[in-house]
Amino acid sequence: YHHVMMFAIWWTAVKFAAGGDGIIGPLMNTFIHGVMYTYYLTASLRIFIPGKRYLTQMQMTQLSILLISSISTIYNDCNFPHWTQYVQAVFLVTLLFLFAAFYAKAYNGKKKGGKKATAVKAE
């Protein structure tokens, strides 16, 4: 869902509303993906770094910051097509909902036998 929608949204935005300052999202996403794939590389090498839940929290924080940025752009009436920010805001809310559901299931849920549920990739 995330990657398909990102392609569709970015293609549409660049095609019909190119310009503006849209660098914060890709920069934050690149940083988060760097951390995420470093974590998965170490796990594949059987080097386990504690705190996988913090990776999901970082992703949710990134989405929240971008949502605030979108709302701020609309509220401050920036000279940029507002439809792009409305689309981004709705998309970010859906991602936050999905990440929150994943987080609740992966880190707050219990498996049979009383063990915590193990996390899977949140994307």
mmCIF file of the C-alpha atoms, coordinates in Angstrom:
data_MODEL
# 
_entry.id   MODEL 
# 
loop_
_atom_site.group_PDB 
_atom_site.id 
_atom_site.type_symbol 
_atom_site.label_atom_id 
_atom_site.label_alt_id 
_atom_site.label_comp_id 
_atom_site.label_asym_id 
_atom_site.label_entity_id 
_atom_site.label_seq_id 
_atom_site.pdbx_PDB_ins_code 
_atom_site.Cartn_x 
_atom_site.Cartn_y 
_atom_site.Cartn_z 
_atom_site.occupancy 
_atom_site.B_iso_or_equiv 
_atom_site.pdbx_formal_charge 
_atom_site.auth_seq_id 
_atom_site.auth_comp_id 
_atom_site.auth_asym_id 
_atom_site.auth_atom_id 
_atom_site.pdbx_PDB_model_num 
ATOM 1   C CA . TYR A 1 1   ? 0.000  0.000   0.000   1.00 0.00 ? 1   TYR A CA 1 
ATOM 2   C CA . HIS A 1 2   ? 2.664  2.495   1.081   1.00 0.00 ? 2   HIS A CA 1 
ATOM 3   C CA . HIS A 1 3   ? 4.986  2.104   -1.895  1.00 0.00 ? 3   HIS A CA 1 
ATOM 4   C CA . VAL A 1 4   ? 2.252  1.920   -4.521  1.00 0.00 ? 4   VAL A CA 1 
ATOM 5   C CA . MET A 1 5   ? 0.549  5.005   -3.129  1.00 0.00 ? 5   MET A CA 1 
ATOM 6   C CA . MET A 1 6   ? 3.852  6.893   -2.807  1.00 0.00 ? 6   MET A CA 1 
ATOM 7   C CA . PHE A 1 7   ? 4.540  6.311   -6.487  1.00 0.00 ? 7   PHE A CA 1 
ATOM 8   C CA . ALA A 1 8   ? 1.052  7.432   -7.519  1.00 0.00 ? 8   ALA A CA 1 
ATOM 9   C CA . ILE A 1 9   ? 1.032  10.503  -5.273  1.00 0.00 ? 9   ILE A CA 1 
ATOM 10  C CA . TRP A 1 10  ? 4.526  11.678  -6.205  1.00 0.00 ? 10  TRP A CA 1 
ATOM 11  C CA . TRP A 1 11  ? 3.962  11.112  -9.924  1.00 0.00 ? 11  TRP A CA 1 
ATOM 12  C CA . THR A 1 12  ? 0.714  13.105  -9.795  1.00 0.00 ? 12  THR A CA 1 
ATOM 13  C CA . ALA A 1 13  ? 2.234  15.902  -7.709  1.00 0.00 ? 13  ALA A CA 1 
ATOM 14  C CA . VAL A 1 14  ? 5.282  16.254  -9.966  1.00 0.00 ? 14  VAL A CA 1 
ATOM 15  C CA . LYS A 1 15  ? 3.150  16.071  -13.119 1.00 0.00 ? 15  LYS A CA 1 
ATOM 16  C CA . PHE A 1 16  ? 0.521  18.607  -12.047 1.00 0.00 ? 16  PHE A CA 1 
ATOM 17  C CA . ALA A 1 17  ? 2.058  20.674  -9.242  1.00 0.00 ? 17  ALA A CA 1 
ATOM 18  C CA . ALA A 1 18  ? 5.839  20.608  -9.632  1.00 0.00 ? 18  ALA A CA 1 
ATOM 19  C CA . GLY A 1 19  ? 7.841  23.037  -7.557  1.00 0.00 ? 19  GLY A CA 1 
ATOM 20  C CA . GLY A 1 20  ? 7.621  24.080  -3.961  1.00 0.00 ? 20  GLY A CA 1 
ATOM 21  C CA . ASP A 1 21  ? 9.650  22.730  -1.106  1.00 0.00 ? 21  ASP A CA 1 
ATOM 22  C CA . GLY A 1 22  ? 8.858  19.063  -0.814  1.00 0.00 ? 22  GLY A CA 1 
ATOM 23  C CA . ILE A 1 23  ? 12.266 17.925  0.392   1.00 0.00 ? 23  ILE A CA 1 
ATOM 24  C CA . ILE A 1 24  ? 11.495 17.268  4.074   1.00 0.00 ? 24  ILE A CA 1 
ATOM 25  C CA . GLY A 1 25  ? 9.434  14.131  3.409   1.00 0.00 ? 25  GLY A CA 1 
ATOM 26  C CA . PRO A 1 26  ? 11.943 12.347  1.178   1.00 0.00 ? 26  PRO A CA 1 
ATOM 27  C CA . LEU A 1 27  ? 14.845 13.293  3.471   1.00 0.00 ? 27  LEU A CA 1 
ATOM 28  C CA . MET A 1 28  ? 13.096 11.980  6.566   1.00 0.00 ? 28  MET A CA 1 
ATOM 29  C CA . ASN A 1 29  ? 11.973 8.859   4.724   1.00 0.00 ? 29  ASN A CA 1 
ATOM 30  C CA . THR A 1 30  ? 15.511 8.202   3.478   1.00 0.00 ? 30  THR A CA 1 
ATOM 31  C CA . PHE A 1 31  ? 16.880 8.518   7.017   1.00 0.00 ? 31  PHE A CA 1 
ATOM 32  C CA . ILE A 1 32  ? 14.211 6.191   8.452   1.00 0.00 ? 32  ILE A CA 1 
ATOM 33  C CA . HIS A 1 33  ? 14.795 3.630   5.699   1.00 0.00 ? 33  HIS A CA 1 
ATOM 34  C CA . GLY A 1 34  ? 18.553 3.792   6.328   1.00 0.00 ? 34  GLY A CA 1 
ATOM 35  C CA . VAL A 1 35  ? 18.005 3.008   10.009  1.00 0.00 ? 35  VAL A CA 1 
ATOM 36  C CA . MET A 1 36  ? 15.402 0.351   9.196   1.00 0.00 ? 36  MET A CA 1 
ATOM 37  C CA . TYR A 1 37  ? 17.520 -1.502  6.633   1.00 0.00 ? 37  TYR A CA 1 
ATOM 38  C CA . THR A 1 38  ? 20.580 -1.296  8.876   1.00 0.00 ? 38  THR A CA 1 
ATOM 39  C CA . TYR A 1 39  ? 18.505 -2.964  11.587  1.00 0.00 ? 39  TYR A CA 1 
ATOM 40  C CA . TYR A 1 40  ? 17.369 -5.696  9.200   1.00 0.00 ? 40  TYR A CA 1 
ATOM 41  C CA . LEU A 1 41  ? 20.935 -6.211  7.935   1.00 0.00 ? 41  LEU A CA 1 
ATOM 42  C CA . THR A 1 42  ? 22.210 -6.708  11.464  1.00 0.00 ? 42  THR A CA 1 
ATOM 43  C CA . ALA A 1 43  ? 19.310 -9.077  12.223  1.00 0.00 ? 43  ALA A CA 1 
ATOM 44  C CA . SER A 1 44  ? 20.113 -11.110 9.093   1.00 0.00 ? 44  SER A CA 1 
ATOM 45  C CA . LEU A 1 45  ? 23.693 -11.383 10.354  1.00 0.00 ? 45  LEU A CA 1 
ATOM 46  C CA . ARG A 1 46  ? 22.291 -12.593 13.679  1.00 0.00 ? 46  ARG A CA 1 
ATOM 47  C CA . ILE A 1 47  ? 23.386 -9.421  15.435  1.00 0.00 ? 47  ILE A CA 1 
ATOM 48  C CA . PHE A 1 48  ? 20.290 -8.540  17.392  1.00 0.00 ? 48  PHE A CA 1 
ATOM 49  C CA . ILE A 1 49  ? 19.879 -4.928  18.414  1.00 0.00 ? 49  ILE A CA 1 
ATOM 50  C CA . PRO A 1 50  ? 17.255 -4.467  21.122  1.00 0.00 ? 50  PRO A CA 1 
ATOM 51  C CA . GLY A 1 51  ? 14.454 -1.995  20.714  1.00 0.00 ? 51  GLY A CA 1 
ATOM 52  C CA . LYS A 1 52  ? 12.838 -2.837  17.398  1.00 0.00 ? 52  LYS A CA 1 
ATOM 53  C CA . ARG A 1 53  ? 9.716  -1.097  18.691  1.00 0.00 ? 53  ARG A CA 1 
ATOM 54  C CA . TYR A 1 54  ? 11.676 2.167   18.618  1.00 0.00 ? 54  TYR A CA 1 
ATOM 55  C CA . LEU A 1 55  ? 12.074 1.813   14.870  1.00 0.00 ? 55  LEU A CA 1 
ATOM 56  C CA . THR A 1 56  ? 8.288  1.706   14.511  1.00 0.00 ? 56  THR A CA 1 
ATOM 57  C CA . GLN A 1 57  ? 8.016  4.676   16.881  1.00 0.00 ? 57  GLN A CA 1 
ATOM 58  C CA . MET A 1 58  ? 10.504 6.589   14.695  1.00 0.00 ? 58  MET A CA 1 
ATOM 59  C CA . GLN A 1 59  ? 8.401  5.832   11.631  1.00 0.00 ? 59  GLN A CA 1 
ATOM 60  C CA . MET A 1 60  ? 5.246  7.023   13.371  1.00 0.00 ? 60  MET A CA 1 
ATOM 61  C CA . THR A 1 61  ? 7.037  10.184  14.535  1.00 0.00 ? 61  THR A CA 1 
ATOM 62  C CA . GLN A 1 62  ? 8.139  10.871  10.967  1.00 0.00 ? 62  GLN A CA 1 
ATOM 63  C CA . LEU A 1 63  ? 4.576  10.486  9.705   1.00 0.00 ? 63  LEU A CA 1 
ATOM 64  C CA . SER A 1 64  ? 3.295  12.794  12.453  1.00 0.00 ? 64  SER A CA 1 
ATOM 65  C CA . ILE A 1 65  ? 5.857  15.496  11.633  1.00 0.00 ? 65  ILE A CA 1 
ATOM 66  C CA . LEU A 1 66  ? 4.943  15.326  7.952   1.00 0.00 ? 66  LEU A CA 1 
ATOM 67  C CA . LEU A 1 67  ? 1.236  15.515  8.805   1.00 0.00 ? 67  LEU A CA 1 
ATOM 68  C CA . ILE A 1 68  ? 1.864  18.634  10.903  1.00 0.00 ? 68  ILE A CA 1 
ATOM 69  C CA . SER A 1 69  ? 3.871  20.088  8.013   1.00 0.00 ? 69  SER A CA 1 
ATOM 70  C CA . SER A 1 70  ? 1.013  19.440  5.560   1.00 0.00 ? 70  SER A CA 1 
ATOM 71  C CA . ILE A 1 71  ? -1.562 20.978  7.863   1.00 0.00 ? 71  ILE A CA 1 
ATOM 72  C CA . SER A 1 72  ? 0.724  23.955  8.496   1.00 0.00 ? 72  SER A CA 1 
ATOM 73  C CA . THR A 1 73  ? 1.139  24.518  4.752   1.00 0.00 ? 73  THR A CA 1 
ATOM 74  C CA . ILE A 1 74  ? -2.642 24.628  4.332   1.00 0.00 ? 74  ILE A CA 1 
ATOM 75  C CA . TYR A 1 75  ? -3.242 26.727  7.467   1.00 0.00 ? 75  TYR A CA 1 
ATOM 76  C CA . ASN A 1 76  ? -0.591 29.308  6.549   1.00 0.00 ? 76  ASN A CA 1 
ATOM 77  C CA . ASP A 1 77  ? -1.985 29.488  3.005   1.00 0.00 ? 77  ASP A CA 1 
ATOM 78  C CA . CYS A 1 78  ? 1.370  28.803  1.366   1.00 0.00 ? 78  CYS A CA 1 
ATOM 79  C CA . ASN A 1 79  ? 1.525  29.671  -2.310  1.00 0.00 ? 79  ASN A CA 1 
ATOM 80  C CA . PHE A 1 80  ? 1.280  26.078  -3.474  1.00 0.00 ? 80  PHE A CA 1 
ATOM 81  C CA . PRO A 1 81  ? -1.677 23.987  -4.658  1.00 0.00 ? 81  PRO A CA 1 
ATOM 82  C CA . HIS A 1 82  ? -3.424 22.941  -1.467  1.00 0.00 ? 82  HIS A CA 1 
ATOM 83  C CA . TRP A 1 83  ? -4.850 19.777  -2.999  1.00 0.00 ? 83  TRP A CA 1 
ATOM 84  C CA . THR A 1 84  ? -1.380 18.238  -2.794  1.00 0.00 ? 84  THR A CA 1 
ATOM 85  C CA . GLN A 1 85  ? -1.307 18.824  0.959   1.00 0.00 ? 85  GLN A CA 1 
ATOM 86  C CA . TYR A 1 86  ? -4.839 17.507  1.441   1.00 0.00 ? 86  TYR A CA 1 
ATOM 87  C CA . VAL A 1 87  ? -3.909 14.319  -0.428  1.00 0.00 ? 87  VAL A CA 1 
ATOM 88  C CA . GLN A 1 88  ? -0.729 13.969  1.608   1.00 0.00 ? 88  GLN A CA 1 
ATOM 89  C CA . ALA A 1 89  ? -2.562 14.599  4.895   1.00 0.00 ? 89  ALA A CA 1 
ATOM 90  C CA . VAL A 1 90  ? -5.185 11.932  4.152   1.00 0.00 ? 90  VAL A CA 1 
ATOM 91  C CA . PHE A 1 91  ? -2.476 9.474   3.088   1.00 0.00 ? 91  PHE A CA 1 
ATOM 92  C CA . LEU A 1 92  ? -0.444 10.164  6.228   1.00 0.00 ? 92  LEU A CA 1 
ATOM 93  C CA . VAL A 1 93  ? -3.485 9.626   8.447   1.00 0.00 ? 93  VAL A CA 1 
ATOM 94  C CA . THR A 1 94  ? -4.072 6.228   6.810   1.00 0.00 ? 94  THR A CA 1 
ATOM 95  C CA . LEU A 1 95  ? -0.416 5.292   7.359   1.00 0.00 ? 95  LEU A CA 1 
ATOM 96  C CA . LEU A 1 96  ? -0.549 6.408   10.981  1.00 0.00 ? 96  LEU A CA 1 
ATOM 97  C CA . PHE A 1 97  ? -3.646 4.278   11.485  1.00 0.00 ? 97  PHE A CA 1 
ATOM 98  C CA . LEU A 1 98  ? -1.952 1.232   9.923   1.00 0.00 ? 98  LEU A CA 1 
ATOM 99  C CA . PHE A 1 99  ? 1.269  1.741   11.904  1.00 0.00 ? 99  PHE A CA 1 
ATOM 100 C CA . ALA A 1 100 ? -0.690 2.200   15.144  1.00 0.00 ? 100 ALA A CA 1 
ATOM 101 C CA . ALA A 1 101 ? -2.610 -1.027  14.487  1.00 0.00 ? 101 ALA A CA 1 
ATOM 102 C CA . PHE A 1 102 ? 0.653  -2.826  13.727  1.00 0.00 ? 102 PHE A CA 1 
ATOM 103 C CA . TYR A 1 103 ? 2.304  -1.403  16.838  1.00 0.00 ? 103 TYR A CA 1 
ATOM 104 C CA . ALA A 1 104 ? -0.590 -2.431  19.075  1.00 0.00 ? 104 ALA A CA 1 
ATOM 105 C CA . LYS A 1 105 ? -0.611 -5.951  17.659  1.00 0.00 ? 105 LYS A CA 1 
ATOM 106 C CA . ALA A 1 106 ? 3.160  -6.447  17.553  1.00 0.00 ? 106 ALA A CA 1 
ATOM 107 C CA . TYR A 1 107 ? 4.186  -4.880  20.831  1.00 0.00 ? 107 TYR A CA 1 
ATOM 108 C CA . ASN A 1 108 ? 1.097  -4.834  23.037  1.00 0.00 ? 108 ASN A CA 1 
ATOM 109 C CA . GLY A 1 109 ? -0.564 -8.068  21.943  1.00 0.00 ? 109 GLY A CA 1 
ATOM 110 C CA . LYS A 1 110 ? -0.002 -11.415 23.574  1.00 0.00 ? 110 LYS A CA 1 
ATOM 111 C CA . LYS A 1 111 ? 0.538  -14.719 21.830  1.00 0.00 ? 111 LYS A CA 1 
ATOM 112 C CA . LYS A 1 112 ? -0.610 -18.070 23.163  1.00 0.00 ? 112 LYS A CA 1 
ATOM 113 C CA . GLY A 1 113 ? 1.552  -19.148 26.064  1.00 0.00 ? 113 GLY A CA 1 
ATOM 114 C CA . GLY A 1 114 ? 1.893  -15.592 27.393  1.00 0.00 ? 114 GLY A CA 1 
ATOM 115 C CA . LYS A 1 115 ? 4.720  -14.540 25.105  1.00 0.00 ? 115 LYS A CA 1 
ATOM 116 C CA . LYS A 1 116 ? 4.721  -11.139 23.429  1.00 0.00 ? 116 LYS A CA 1 
ATOM 117 C CA . ALA A 1 117 ? 3.964  -11.148 19.719  1.00 0.00 ? 117 ALA A CA 1 
ATOM 118 C CA . THR A 1 118 ? 7.035  -10.848 17.534  1.00 0.00 ? 118 THR A CA 1 
ATOM 119 C CA . ALA A 1 119 ? 7.235  -7.918  15.176  1.00 0.00 ? 119 ALA A CA 1 
ATOM 120 C CA . VAL A 1 120 ? 7.315  -8.073  11.417  1.00 0.00 ? 120 VAL A CA 1 
ATOM 121 C CA . LYS A 1 121 ? 8.368  -5.358  9.013   1.00 0.00 ? 121 LYS A CA 1 
ATOM 122 C CA . ALA A 1 122 ? 5.992  -2.425  9.349   1.00 0.00 ? 122 ALA A CA 1 
ATOM 123 C CA . GLU A 1 123 ? 5.826  -1.367  5.775   1.00 0.00 ? 123 GLU A CA 1 
# 
